[in-house]
Amino acid sequence: MSEHCVHVVDDDPAIRRSLGLVLGAHGFSHHEYASAEAFLSEYKQSQPGCVILDLRMPTMSGEELLKILRERRSELPVIMLTGYADVPVAVRAMKLGAIDVLQKPVDHAVLVDAVRRALHQDGIRRRRAAERDRLTQRLEPLTPRQREMLGMLATGKTSKQIALELGVSVKTVDNHRAELLARLQASNVAELAALAVRAGLA
Amino acid sequence: MNSEVSRQTRSHTGGSVVVVCADRAEGPFHQAIRVALSCRADAGADAEARDADASFDLQPAGSRESLRDALDLACRRTWPAVVVADLLAFGADAGELIENVRERWPQIPVIIVTARGSEERAATLLAAGAGAYVINRGDRVPELGRAIRETLAHHAEQLEGRRAIAERRFSRAHLDLVMSAGNIGIFDWDLESGRVIWQGKLEEMMGLAPGEFGETYESFAQCLHPDDVPEVERAVAQARVTRAIFEQEYRSVARRTGTLRWLVARGRFLYGPTGQAYRMIGVVMDLTPFRLAEQTAQRQLAQIAQLQRANLLSLLASGLAHELNQPLSVIANCAGAALQMAANGVLPKAQAAAIFDEVNREAQRAGQIIRRLRDFIRRTPPESMRCDLNEVVREALGLMAMPLRQAGVQVTFEPAADLPPVLLDRVQIQQVLVNLIQNAIEAMQGCDGSRICELTVSVARLAGRARVRVWDNGPGIRAEDHDRLFESFFSTKTHHLGMGLAISRSIVESHGGCLALREVQGMDPPQACCSDSGGTTFEFTLPIYDTVGDAEGIVAGTTGQS
């Protein structure tokens, strides 16, 4: 777990300290930020972890920070802490992808459970991302036309349909298919299709 | 002698000459008197002098009735009068006439005129009270005239003297009336004997029964509210040394009932040739009705202010609930951490101490939050105390911390350096600040999210005043609303009662200050209207009493409040 970092963003120093105590007691390493801005400037996307975020903060609120993270295509799991049951805010936070909205004061067991789930999700997400990266590397050498064709094959289209759509001969399509099987070291079209789906081409 | 008489007669313009004789109408006796009066002793007097002496009013009195009527009339007119009686007409009854007149109209002199003089007769009648005894003969005419003039002049002087006495009596009555109607008393302190004399309602005003005053300064001081004794002593000593007018407000406490009265004394010391003060005189006015009216007004304002605070409570309570969550969260987190550490079997002493220290601190913080709110809505009479205005503003910002945080407002607080204590009611001034801050928050919520909402609260010291400014960078207030801002029930917001600013202004004014919207300078109304103006600035001032020289102000303020 030690490579994970729990980022605590709260403008109240006492809250930050006490959250740090809880996380420390449960063996999580953590880092504290006094504002959303400080977090945005210091946080490194490459580091696995999750964020515990106070919803209400002066200047930039937790909700705004969440929006910015999503705009930056960061999928860092976010646990939102809120002072009181504000349903619309909770709904908006969940829609923005917060994995949990917890009401203060939060039971430490509930918090730790949420952190575990968040880190677990972050792990899965990162493994998936890593795999996608590997696939992307494998797909790198393909020409744009080959990539297009791979996507079409993955959706289960026949050579004839593809030829008709792309306005080329069936023979050309077959040639490309053979080329794809060879390049990606796949034994059949089903395998190609699975690759394409995992790489996000289909 | 002659010129002296002439001066006297000239200074008194005649009078009534009641002519008593046998003739019912104008007869020879009248004629004789007319001649006598028109014939001046100083024969060379000019016409002007004669005119000045002119008005002699000859009243014929042929009967007792007409004599009575004539003399009654003369008395009513407080007009010099003389009875000139012809001895011939009365003969033996002359003595009785004189006695009658002297009995009934003791001030009016009687001159007896006779054609044939007799020393014994004259002696008898003069003894009976006649003013003069004149022989009426041709060669004695000027003498008769002079006798009448002199007697009239003498009577006029008597009347003048009586009038002066009456006037003194009248002015004394005036003074008594003023003293009683205006609740005013006079004191006169003879420093040599130590005796203090009180006049008017002073005993009543000082809470004493009539005759109870011991006529000493100590006896006076015993009637004072104990808190006011040192101030009075200081002011008396100061007036004595500086020779300035003494003016001091103090309270008296009735010995038996404990009733408080508010009085103001104004007076001065008198100094002898050696420069030594020997006497102090002055007046004391009863301010109780005014003070009570002020107190009633204060009480009413306090009640309205209390109601408005209750109205603000809903606003503050949601913030408070939120704010309380902070310390509670910290406490819960600390407990959770400690539990986990204990479960892990690792809870070092230093760590445990740090955790419980944090718990303790946060519990105190929660307590303070609740206390602050409880103070804010408490139902106690207003009380003015010397407060650190910076601290009062800081507390108000604390009360509004959550609403400000929720609205995402960036707060800047600029306290005043070197600010002396300000006499104020902490809760009421905080209420003013809460109202202003709440208005600012709502104004800024009206602006689009494109800019950061900023609130700056500053305290500054001006000459004799402290000033608090609340500035927000919201859209500003429409120029056409400026005049109506402080009206009750005026609000630009649909869900508002519109009492906040009206009550705030009343509160500030009851503190001797003023609250106003600060107009943005150099901005035309169309631009100022809801555009990207300089936001809104409200400011209020409070008087500062910081030196000994201003101590009276503080005492007055304190007594007015308590």
Interface residues (C-beta under 8 A of the other chain):
Chain A: D12 A14 I15 R17 S18 L19 L21 V22 G24 A25 H26 R56 M57 P58 T59 S61 L81 G83 Y84 K104 P105 V106 D107 H108 A109 L111
Chain B: S318 A321 H322 N325 Q326 P327 L328 S329 V330 I331 A332 N333 C334 A335 G336 A337 A338 L339 Q340 M341 N344 I355 E358 R361 E362 R365 L404 R405 Q406 G408 V409 Q410 V411 I452
